[in-house]
Amino acid sequence: MMKPDNTTELSQAEILVKFIKQDPNCSEVVEITEQGKKLTPQDESLVEKISSCLIANPKDYYGNVYVTDKVKNDAKITAYLNTFANGFDFVTNAPFYFFCFNFLSFFPALILGLLTSAGVLSFSNITAATVANRSKKNRAWANVGIFGMVSISIVKSLVSGIGVELLMNRTGIQQQAVDYFVAEQIAKVEALKNLDSPQYENAKLQCEQGRAKLATMTEQDRDYDALRVDVNGLWSERDKDWSNTPLDKVPLCNRASVLETQHYAIYNQSKEALNEKLSIRAQRGNDLAFLRDEFPEVYEFHFDKDGNLRSSVTQVQMATLSFFNKLRQGDFANLGLSLFLFSLSIISSAAAVLITITYANREDVLKSRDEDFARQRDIQLEQIYKELIMENKARLDKINQEKDLS
């Protein structure tokens, strides 16, 4: 380091200032002060705070202990990549959030959708900055940031695909809805197979209780014959068809059988009627018209007169089902733009996550936030300062001695 040329007595502060001005390593500091800028840390304005939440700030990616040009330049690259990935997801996620709130009408849905998307964007930038600010003393905190950054990136990528599906594939969503509602009707009919009505269970229980009571009695008991008739009926009625007899007139152990026969008769009738409707669907070719004509109550509840889904929540649900069904079945051709933007979101988000983690774990970046290194630096600066004071004092003493001799 260059040492200041002192020919007159200077104060300690003046010695340090003169040293800084003469040292080429401090040229950046001198240039900043000559421009009238402040070197002391300043509180961020509200605009700067909002901006750093929406756009990744490179200065949030490193400390101020020891910062090289490479650390600064690589921080810019990392921040720009995070800004691109998060901004891309902001745009592709917006339709999803809009449709989630569309039941409130257009303008409230637009505002709430943008606010939600902005909130997710802010969360993404905050977690990225948390990851980048990893140090020896906050590793657990940084690991939580990694979890948050990876998790939100996965969610955003999935929402990107669904959002594009909502925006670009209205016909496909409509078809998915028809398939879903028809499947519901099929499931309802198939559920009739399950014979678990309280009346049937009660009939079985009464039969078991009656037989258990008969087992404890003998034929000589006074109530034995009456109970046997109540439980099993008369011997002459053992082959009788009880289906047309009022249930309270049917013996206890025949009631469950009668209920079971009636139940499966209803199931078979419903199944037959449903199969007839499904055969009409296969012949018709227009599923929406089929749903309107064959299941009018279902159609009127879910669709308007133009064939559009009434509920925005249902639209999001159907878009999600449509997207994941195609993805699971490998139907990439029909995913089209949804797949392209979904893939682009995954690639950009994965790159942002990996480069941020790699940058945060670099030795020079860790050093920029190393408090031990900062303490050592301050000690060295203090030693240099003391040496300058001593050197200046020695020179002044020498000058004074020469003056005395002359």
C-alpha positions as CSV (number, residue, x, y, z in Angstrom):
1,M,0.0,0.0,0.0
2,M,1.1,3.6,-0.7
3,K,1.7,5.8,2.3
4,P,0.7,9.4,2.5
5,D,3.4,12.1,2.1
6,N,3.1,14.1,5.3
7,T,5.2,17.3,5.6
8,T,3.0,19.1,8.1
9,E,1.2,18.0,11.3
10,L,-2.1,16.3,10.4
11,S,-5.0,15.1,12.6
12,Q,-5.6,11.4,12.8
13,A,-8.7,11.7,10.6
14,E,-6.8,13.7,8.0
15,I,-4.1,11.1,7.9
16,L,-6.6,8.3,7.2
17,V,-8.3,10.5,4.5
18,K,-5.0,11.2,2.8
19,F,-4.1,7.6,2.9
20,I,-7.4,6.6,1.3
21,K,-7.0,9.2,-1.5
22,Q,-3.5,8.0,-2.3
23,D,-4.3,4.3,-2.3
24,P,-5.4,3.0,-5.8
25,N,-7.4,0.2,-4.1
26,C,-9.7,2.9,-2.7
27,S,-10.3,4.7,-5.9
28,E,-14.0,3.5,-6.1
29,V,-14.7,4.9,-2.6
30,V,-13.1,8.2,-3.6
31,E,-15.1,8.4,-6.8
32,I,-18.4,7.8,-4.9
33,T,-17.6,10.5,-2.3
34,E,-16.6,13.0,-4.9
35,Q,-20.1,12.5,-6.6
36,G,-21.7,13.4,-3.3
37,K,-23.1,10.0,-2.6
38,K,-23.4,8.6,1.0
39,L,-21.4,5.6,2.0
40,T,-23.3,4.9,5.2
41,P,-26.1,2.3,4.9
42,Q,-29.4,4.0,4.1
43,D,-32.9,2.7,4.8
44,E,-34.7,1.6,1.6
45,S,-37.6,3.7,0.4
46,L,-41.1,2.1,0.1
47,V,-40.7,2.0,-3.7
48,E,-37.3,0.2,-3.4
49,K,-38.8,-2.3,-1.0
50,I,-41.7,-3.0,-3.3
51,S,-39.4,-3.2,-6.3
52,S,-37.1,-5.7,-4.5
53,C,-40.1,-7.9,-3.8
54,L,-41.3,-7.9,-7.4
55,I,-37.9,-7.8,-9.2
56,A,-34.9,-9.7,-7.9
57,N,-32.2,-7.2,-6.6
58,P,-28.6,-8.4,-7.1
59,K,-27.6,-6.6,-3.9
60,D,-29.8,-9.0,-1.9
61,Y,-27.6,-11.9,-3.1
62,Y,-24.4,-11.0,-1.3
63,G,-23.1,-9.3,1.8
64,N,-20.8,-6.3,2.3
65,V,-17.8,-7.8,4.1
66,Y,-15.7,-8.7,1.0
67,V,-17.2,-8.1,-2.4
68,T,-15.3,-8.7,-5.6
69,D,-16.4,-7.7,-9.1
70,K,-17.0,-11.4,-9.9
71,V,-19.3,-11.7,-6.9
72,K,-21.3,-8.6,-8.1
73,N,-21.4,-9.7,-11.8
74,D,-22.6,-13.3,-10.9
75,A,-25.1,-11.9,-8.5
76,K,-26.6,-9.9,-11.4
77,I,-26.8,-13.0,-13.5
78,T,-28.5,-15.0,-10.7
79,A,-30.9,-12.2,-10.0
80,Y,-31.8,-11.7,-13.7
81,L,-32.4,-15.4,-14.1
82,N,-34.7,-15.5,-11.0
83,T,-36.5,-12.4,-12.4
84,F,-37.1,-14.1,-15.7
85,A,-38.3,-17.4,-14.2
86,N,-40.6,-15.6,-11.7
87,G,-41.8,-13.1,-14.2
88,F,-42.7,-15.8,-16.7
89,D,-44.6,-17.7,-14.0
90,F,-46.4,-14.5,-13.0
91,V,-47.7,-14.1,-16.6
92,T,-48.7,-17.8,-17.1
93,N,-50.2,-18.2,-13.6
94,A,-52.4,-15.1,-14.0
95,P,-55.3,-16.8,-15.9
96,F,-55.5,-19.5,-13.2
97,Y,-55.9,-17.0,-10.4
98,F,-58.3,-14.9,-12.5
99,F,-60.6,-17.9,-13.0
100,C,-60.4,-18.8,-9.3
101,F,-62.0,-15.5,-8.4
102,N,-64.2,-15.1,-11.5
103,F,-67.3,-15.9,-9.5
104,L,-67.0,-12.3,-8.1
105,S,-67.4,-10.8,-11.6
106,F,-64.7,-9.5,-14.0
107,F,-63.0,-6.6,-12.3
108,P,-62.8,-8.0,-8.7
109,A,-61.5,-11.2,-10.2
110,L,-58.9,-9.3,-12.3
111,I,-57.7,-7.3,-9.3
112,L,-57.6,-10.3,-6.9
113,G,-55.9,-12.4,-9.5
114,L,-53.2,-9.9,-10.1
115,L,-52.7,-9.4,-6.3
116,T,-52.4,-13.2,-5.8
117,S,-50.0,-13.6,-8.6
118,A,-47.9,-10.6,-7.3
119,G,-47.9,-12.2,-3.8
120,V,-46.6,-15.5,-5.2
121,L,-44.0,-13.5,-7.2
122,S,-42.9,-11.7,-4.0
123,F,-42.7,-14.9,-2.1
124,S,-40.5,-16.4,-4.8
125,N,-38.1,-13.5,-4.8
126,I,-37.9,-13.5,-1.0
127,T,-37.1,-17.2,-0.8
128,A,-34.5,-16.8,-3.5
129,A,-32.8,-14.0,-1.6
130,T,-33.0,-16.2,1.6
131,V,-31.2,-19.0,-0.2
132,A,-28.6,-16.6,-1.6
133,N,-27.9,-15.1,1.8
134,R,-26.6,-18.4,3.2
135,S,-23.8,-18.1,5.8
136,K,-22.1,-20.3,8.4
137,K,-24.5,-19.1,11.1
138,N,-27.8,-19.3,9.2
139,R,-27.7,-22.6,7.3
140,A,-30.9,-23.9,8.8
141,W,-32.7,-20.6,7.8
142,A,-31.2,-21.0,4.2
143,N,-32.3,-24.6,4.0
144,V,-35.9,-23.5,4.8
145,G,-35.5,-21.0,2.0
146,I,-34.5,-23.8,-0.3
147,F,-37.5,-25.8,0.6
148,G,-39.8,-22.8,0.0
149,M,-38.1,-22.0,-3.3
150,V,-38.3,-25.5,-4.7
151,S,-41.9,-26.0,-3.5
152,I,-43.2,-22.8,-4.9
153,S,-41.4,-23.4,-8.2
154,I,-43.1,-26.8,-8.5
155,V,-46.5,-25.3,-7.8
156,K,-46.0,-22.4,-10.2
157,S,-45.0,-24.7,-13.0
158,L,-48.1,-26.9,-12.5
159,V,-50.3,-23.8,-12.3
160,S,-48.7,-22.5,-15.5
161,G,-49.9,-25.6,-17.4
162,I,-53.3,-25.4,-15.9
163,G,-53.6,-21.6,-16.5
164,V,-52.8,-22.0,-20.2
165,E,-55.3,-24.9,-20.4
166,L,-58.0,-22.6,-19.0
167,L,-57.2,-19.8,-21.4
168,M,-56.6,-21.8,-24.6
169,N,-58.6,-25.0,-24.4
170,R,-62.2,-24.0,-23.5
171,T,-63.7,-26.8,-25.7
172,G,-61.5,-29.4,-24.1
173,I,-62.5,-28.2,-20.7
174,Q,-66.2,-28.4,-21.7
175,Q,-65.7,-32.0,-22.9
176,Q,-63.9,-32.9,-19.7
177,A,-66.8,-31.5,-17.7
178,V,-69.3,-33.6,-19.7
179,D,-67.2,-36.7,-19.2
180,Y,-67.0,-36.0,-15.5
181,F,-70.7,-35.4,-15.0
182,V,-71.6,-38.5,-17.0
183,A,-69.1,-40.5,-14.9
184,E,-70.8,-39.2,-11.8
185,Q,-74.2,-40.6,-13.0
186,I,-72.6,-43.9,-13.8
187,A,-71.1,-44.0,-10.3
188,K,-74.4,-43.2,-8.7
189,V,-76.0,-46.2,-10.5
190,E,-73.2,-48.5,-9.5
191,A,-73.5,-47.3,-5.9
192,L,-76.9,-48.9,-5.9
193,K,-75.2,-52.3,-5.9
194,N,-74.2,-51.7,-2.3
195,L,-77.0,-53.0,-0.1
196,D,-76.3,-51.1,3.1
197,S,-79.6,-49.4,3.8
198,P,-80.6,-49.2,7.5
199,Q,-83.9,-51.0,6.8
200,Y,-82.0,-54.0,5.3
201,E,-79.5,-54.1,8.2
202,N,-82.3,-53.9,10.7
203,A,-84.1,-56.8,9.0
204,K,-81.0,-58.9,9.3
205,L,-80.6,-58.0,12.9
206,Q,-84.2,-58.9,13.8
207,C,-83.8,-62.3,12.0
208,E,-80.6,-63.0,14.0
209,Q,-82.2,-62.0,17.3
210,G,-85.3,-64.1,16.6
211,R,-83.3,-67.2,15.8
212,A,-81.1,-66.6,18.8
213,K,-84.2,-66.5,21.1
214,L,-85.7,-69.6,19.5
215,A,-82.4,-71.4,20.2
216,T,-82.9,-70.8,23.9
217,M,-86.4,-72.1,24.0
218,T,-88.0,-75.6,23.7
219,E,-91.0,-76.7,21.7
220,Q,-92.9,-77.1,25.0
221,D,-92.6,-73.4,25.8
222,R,-95.8,-71.5,25.4
223,D,-94.5,-68.8,23.0
224,Y,-92.3,-71.1,20.9
225,D,-94.8,-71.7,18.0
226,A,-95.8,-68.1,17.8
227,L,-92.2,-66.9,17.7
228,R,-91.2,-69.6,15.1
229,V,-94.0,-68.3,12.8
230,D,-92.9,-64.7,13.3
231,V,-89.3,-65.6,12.4
232,N,-89.7,-68.3,9.7
233,G,-93.3,-68.2,8.7
234,L,-95.7,-71.2,8.4
235,W,-94.3,-74.5,7.0
236,S,-96.9,-74.3,4.2
237,E,-95.4,-70.8,3.2
238,R,-91.8,-71.9,3.0
239,D,-91.8,-71.5,-0.9
240,K,-94.1,-68.5,-1.0
241,D,-93.1,-65.4,-3.1
242,W,-93.2,-62.5,-0.6
243,S,-92.3,-59.8,-3.0
244,N,-95.8,-58.4,-3.3
245,T,-96.6,-58.8,0.4
246,P,-96.4,-55.7,2.7
247,L,-93.1,-55.8,4.6
248,D,-94.7,-55.9,8.0
249,K,-96.6,-59.1,7.1
250,V,-93.4,-60.9,5.9
251,P,-91.6,-63.2,8.4
252,L,-88.5,-61.7,10.0
253,C,-86.0,-63.9,8.2
254,N,-87.7,-63.4,4.8
255,R,-87.7,-59.6,5.1
256,A,-83.9,-59.2,4.3
257,S,-84.4,-61.4,1.2
258,V,-87.4,-59.4,0.1
259,L,-85.5,-56.1,0.6
260,E,-82.5,-57.5,-1.3
261,T,-84.7,-58.6,-4.2
262,Q,-86.4,-55.2,-4.4
263,H,-83.1,-53.4,-4.2
264,Y,-81.4,-55.3,-7.0
265,A,-84.6,-54.8,-9.1
266,I,-84.2,-51.1,-8.7
267,Y,-80.5,-51.3,-9.6
268,N,-81.1,-53.4,-12.7
269,Q,-83.8,-51.0,-13.9
270,S,-81.5,-48.0,-13.3
271,K,-78.6,-49.8,-15.0
272,E,-80.7,-50.7,-18.0
273,A,-82.0,-47.1,-18.4
274,L,-78.4,-45.8,-18.1
275,N,-77.1,-48.2,-20.7
276,E,-79.8,-47.0,-23.1
277,K,-78.8,-43.4,-22.6
278,L,-75.1,-44.3,-23.1
279,S,-75.9,-46.0,-26.3
280,I,-77.6,-42.8,-27.5
281,R,-74.5,-40.9,-26.5
282,A,-72.3,-43.2,-28.7
283,Q,-74.7,-42.6,-31.7
284,R,-75.2,-38.9,-31.2
285,G,-71.6,-37.6,-31.3
286,N,-72.4,-34.4,-29.5
287,D,-71.8,-35.0,-25.8
288,L,-73.0,-31.6,-24.6
289,A,-76.3,-32.0,-26.4
290,F,-76.5,-35.5,-25.1
291,L,-76.1,-34.2,-21.5
292,R,-78.7,-31.5,-22.1
293,D,-81.3,-34.0,-23.4
294,E,-80.7,-37.0,-21.3
295,F,-79.7,-35.4,-18.0
296,P,-81.4,-32.0,-18.1
297,E,-81.1,-31.3,-14.4
298,V,-77.4,-31.9,-14.4
299,Y,-77.0,-29.7,-17.5
300,E,-79.0,-26.8,-16.2
301,F,-77.2,-26.8,-12.9
302,H,-73.7,-26.7,-14.4
303,F,-74.1,-25.1,-17.8
304,D,-75.8,-21.9,-19.1
305,K,-77.9,-21.7,-22.2
306,D,-74.8,-21.2,-24.4
307,G,-73.1,-24.4,-23.1
308,N,-70.6,-22.5,-20.9
309,L,-69.8,-23.7,-17.4
310,R,-71.5,-21.6,-14.8
311,S,-69.0,-22.0,-12.0
312,S,-65.4,-20.6,-12.3
313,V,-64.4,-23.1,-9.6
314,T,-65.7,-25.9,-11.8
315,Q,-63.8,-24.5,-14.8
316,V,-60.5,-24.6,-12.8
317,Q,-61.4,-28.1,-11.6
318,M,-62.0,-29.4,-15.1
319,A,-58.9,-27.7,-16.5
320,T,-56.8,-29.4,-13.8
321,L,-58.3,-32.8,-14.5
322,S,-57.9,-32.3,-18.3
323,F,-54.2,-31.2,-17.9
324,F,-53.2,-34.0,-15.5
325,N,-55.1,-36.7,-17.4
326,K,-53.3,-35.8,-20.7
327,L,-50.0,-35.6,-18.8
328,R,-50.6,-39.0,-17.1
329,Q,-51.7,-40.7,-20.4
330,G,-48.8,-39.2,-22.4
331,D,-51.2,-37.4,-24.6
332,F,-48.6,-34.7,-25.4
333,A,-50.0,-33.8,-28.8
334,N,-53.2,-32.5,-27.3
335,L,-51.5,-30.6,-24.6
336,G,-49.9,-28.3,-27.2
337,L,-49.2,-24.9,-25.8
338,S,-49.9,-26.0,-22.3
339,L,-47.1,-28.5,-22.4
340,F,-44.7,-26.0,-24.0
341,L,-45.2,-23.3,-21.4
342,F,-45.3,-25.9,-18.6
343,S,-41.9,-27.3,-19.8
344,L,-40.5,-23.8,-20.1
345,S,-41.6,-23.0,-16.6
346,I,-40.0,-26.1,-15.2
347,I,-36.7,-25.5,-17.1
348,S,-36.4,-21.8,-16.1
349,S,-37.4,-22.5,-12.5
350,A,-35.0,-25.4,-12.1
351,A,-32.2,-23.3,-13.6
352,A,-33.0,-20.5,-11.2
353,V,-33.1,-22.8,-8.2
354,L,-29.8,-24.6,-9.1
355,I,-27.9,-21.4,-9.9
356,T,-29.1,-19.7,-6.8
357,I,-28.0,-22.6,-4.5
358,T,-24.7,-22.9,-6.3
359,Y,-24.0,-19.2,-6.1
360,A,-24.9,-19.1,-2.4
361,N,-22.4,-21.9,-1.5
362,R,-19.5,-20.4,-3.4
363,E,-16.5,-19.5,-1.1
364,D,-16.2,-15.9,-2.3
365,V,-19.9,-15.3,-1.8
366,L,-19.9,-16.9,1.7
367,K,-16.9,-14.6,2.5
368,S,-19.0,-11.6,1.6
369,R,-21.2,-12.4,4.6
370,D,-18.5,-13.9,6.9
371,E,-18.6,-12.0,10.2
372,D,-15.3,-13.6,11.3
373,F,-13.6,-12.3,8.1
374,A,-15.2,-8.9,8.8
375,R,-13.7,-8.9,12.3
376,Q,-10.3,-9.9,11.0
377,R,-10.5,-7.1,8.3
378,D,-11.4,-4.5,10.9
379,I,-8.4,-5.6,13.0
380,Q,-6.1,-5.3,10.1
381,L,-7.4,-1.8,9.1
382,E,-7.0,-0.7,12.7
383,Q,-3.4,-1.9,12.7
384,I,-2.7,-0.1,9.4
385,Y,-4.3,3.0,10.9
386,K,-2.1,2.8,14.0
387,E,1.0,2.3,11.9
388,L,0.2,5.4,9.9
389,I,-0.3,7.4,13.1
390,M,3.1,6.2,14.5
391,E,4.8,6.8,11.1
392,N,3.4,10.3,10.9
393,K,4.5,11.0,14.5
394,A,8.0,9.8,13.8
395,R,8.3,12.0,10.7
396,L,7.0,15.0,12.7
397,D,9.5,14.3,15.5
398,K,12.3,14.1,12.9
399,I,11.2,17.4,11.3
400,N,11.1,19.1,14.6
401,Q,14.6,17.8,15.5
402,E,16.0,19.1,12.3
403,K,14.4,22.4,13.0
404,D,16.0,22.5,16.5
405,L,19.4,21.7,15.1
406,S,19.2,24.4,12.5
